[in-house]
Amino acid sequence: MSKTKSHTSSNPLNTMPDKKGYFGEYGGQIIPPDLIKIMNEINDAYDEIIQMESFQTELQMLYRDYVGRPSPIYLAKRLTASCGGARIFLKREDLNHTGAHKINHCLGEALLAKHMGKTKVLAETGAGQHGVALATACALVGIDCEIHMGEVDIEKEHPNVTKMKILGCTLVPVSRGTRTLKDAVDSAFEEYLKDPVNYLYAIGSVVGPHPFPKMVRDFQSIVGREAREQFLTRENKLPDLLVACVGGGSNSIGLFSAFLEDESVKMVGVEPAGKGLDTDDHAATMTLGVKGALHGFECYNLQDKDGNPLPVYSIASGLDYPAVGPQHCHLKDIKRVEYKAIDDDECLDAFMQLSRLEGIIPALESAHAVAYAMKVARIMSKEDTILVNLSGRGDKDADFVANVLSL
C-alpha cells in the first residue's frame, strides 16, 4: 500500500534538464550550429513567457474553460471486477476538448508561437490527435497551421484527417519510407528548416532537440499534478502503480512527473510489441533499442547495424516511432520507471473490454496501457490501486478496429 509523502521543490521536474538540455546522458541539441541558435532563442522565449503572470492566467483559463480541466479520475468498477485484483482507476484525458492529452501542450505551443511573432506553426502527427489539437489551438489564437502525416496513417485515421481540414490547417501527405510517423517527422522538419525564423515547429511529444522535451513535459505536467491531488483527496493515499502508454512519451511523462519523488509509487511505461518482439513488426524502443541519436537528440532508439533508424510498426499510429523522449531514457537507466511491451492482440482485447464493460472506447494507444493494467491487476491485491492515464478516446480508431475484428 502506498503512503503519502511531502512533495518538495527538489522534484526532478524542476531540476532537469541541464542547461544544455540533457537528462543524464540523453537529450541535447544534435543539430547544425545555425539551428542551435534558433533553438536557444525558442528556449529563451519559453523561459520568459512561462514566468509571465498574463501567460499563466490565459493558459489556466483555457485549460479550465476551453479544454474542460481538470479531467476526472474514474474507478472502472466492472473492469476491475473482471480482472479480480487491484482496483483500476482511469485519468480521463479522453474527455478533454479534441479527445486526448495533446491539447495540453498544443495550447502552450500555439501561445508561444504567437508571443514570438511566428507566422506559421508546423508539426507532424501519427494518430492525428496531435494534429487535431494543434489545428484547434492555432484556430483559437489565429495563426497558420501545417500538419505532415504519413499516407498510411491518413487512411487509417480518416476521422482526424477530416477534423484537421475543417479546422483550417494545411495537411501534407507523406509518401516516403514507411509512410508513417517517423517519416512525417522528417518531412515536417525539412519544411521547418526552410524558414526557422518565421516558423515554429511544434513537436508533438517529449522528443526532438532541446528545449522541446522540456517544454512539452512542462505543459503536460498538469496531468500528474491533478491526478496526485485527486487521488489523495479520494483515497487518502497515492496509487500503488501508475501506467501509461509510451510512443514519444508525452502523456506518460505528464502523469509520472508529479510522482517521481514518491518512492512507494511504481511506474510502468507501456510500449507496442506489435506483432511480437521476435518479429520486425514492433516499436519496442525501450525493450530492444540501443543508445544513439535521432531527430536532434540522444536517446534509446531502434536502428540497424549501420546506425540507421529501423522501420517500426504498431497497430496504434501514435506509437510507431523508433525513439523515445530523453527523460524516459534517463528514468529507465536509473530504474525509476519500468518499460513493458504489449502486443496488438492484447491491445485489441483491452480496447473491446473497456468499451463493453465501461462504455468507454479508448484510443488504441491508450488501450496498450489498459491492457497492461488488466494483466497485472490479476496478480495484485484487492487492496492495491492502479492509475492508468487514459490518454485519448477511440473515435478515430472505431472503424479501423471494427474492420480488423469483422464487427
C-alpha positions, 0 to 999 in steps of 0.5 A, a space after each residue: 500500500 502506498 503512503 503519502 509523502 511531502 512533495 518538495 521543490 527538489 522534484 526532478 521536474 524542476 531540476 532537469 534538464 541541464 542547461 544544455 538540455 540533457 537528462 543524464 546522458 540523453 537529450 541535447 541539441 544534435 543539430 547544425 550550429 545555425 539551428 542551435 541558435 534558433 533553438 536557444 532563442 525558442 528556449 529563451 522565449 519559453 523561459 520568459 513567457 512561462 514566468 509571465 503572470 498574463 501567460 499563466 492566467 490565459 493558459 489556466 483559463 483555457 485549460 479550465 474553460 476551453 479544454 474542460 480541466 481538470 479531467 476526472 479520475 474514474 474507478 472502472 468498477 466492472 473492469 476491475 471486477 473482471 480482472 479480480 485484483 487491484 482496483 483500476 482507476 482511469 485519468 480521463 484525458 479522453 474527455 478533454 476538448 479534441 479527445 486526448 492529452 495533446 491539447 495540453 501542450 498544443 495550447 502552450 505551443 500555439 501561445 508561444 508561437 504567437 508571443 514570438 511573432 511566428 507566422 506559421 506553426 508546423 508539426 507532424 502527427 501519427 494518430 492525428 490527435 496531435 494534429 487535431 489539437 494543434 489545428 484547434 489551438 492555432 484556430 483559437 489564437 489565429 495563426 497558420 497551421 501545417 500538419 505532415 502525416 504519413 499516407 498510411 496513417 491518413 487512411 487509417 485515421 480518416 476521422 482526424 484527417 477530416 477534423 484537421 481540414 475543417 479546422 483550417 490547417 494545411 495537411 501534407 501527405 507523406 509518401 516516403 519510407 514507411 509512410 508513417 510517423 517517423 517519416 512525417 517527422 522528417 518531412 515536417 522538419 525539412 519544411 521547418 528548416 526552410 524558414 526557422 525564423 518565421 516558423 515554429 515547429 511544434 513537436 508533438 511529444 517529449 522528443 526532438 532537440 532541446 528545449 522541446 522535451 522540456 517544454 512539452 513535459 512542462 505543459 503536460 505536467 498538469 496531468 500528474 499534478 491533478 491526478 496526485 491531488 485527486 487521488 489523495 483527496 479520494 483515497 487518502 493515499 497515492 496509487 500503488 502503480 501508475 501506467 501509461 502508454 509510451 510512443 514519444 512519451 508525452 502523456 506518460 511523462 505528464 502523469 509520472 512527473 508529479 510522482 517521481 519523488 514518491 518512492 512507494 509509487 511504481 511506474 510502468 511505461 507501456 510500449 507496442 510489441 506489435 506483432 511480437 518482439 521476435 518479429 520486425 513488426 514492433 516499436 519496442 524502443 525501450 525493450 530492444 533499442 540501443 543508445 544513439 541519436 535521432 531527430 536532434 537528440 540522444 536517446 534509446 532508439 531502434 536502428 540497424 547495424 549501420 546506425 540507421 533508424 529501423 522501420 517500426 510498426 504498431 497497430 496504434 499510429 501514435 506509437 510507431 516511432 523508433 525513439 523515445 523522449 530523453 527523460 524516459 531514457 534517463 528514468 529507465 537507466 536509473 530504474 525509476 520507471 519500468 518499460 513493458 511491451 504489449 502486443 496488438 492482440 492484447 491491445 485489441 482485447 483491452 480496447 473491446 473490454 473497456 468499451 463493453 464493460 465501461 462504455 468507454 472506447 479508448 484510443 488504441 494507444 491508450 488501450 496498450 496501457 489498459 491492457 497492461 493494467 488488466 494483466 497485472 491487476 490479476 496478480 495484485 491485491 484487492 487492496 492495491 490501486 492502479 492509475 492508468 492515464 487514459 490518454 485519448 478516446 477511440 473515435 478515430 480508431 472505431 472503424 479501423 478496429 471494427 474492420 480488423 475484428 469483422 464487427 
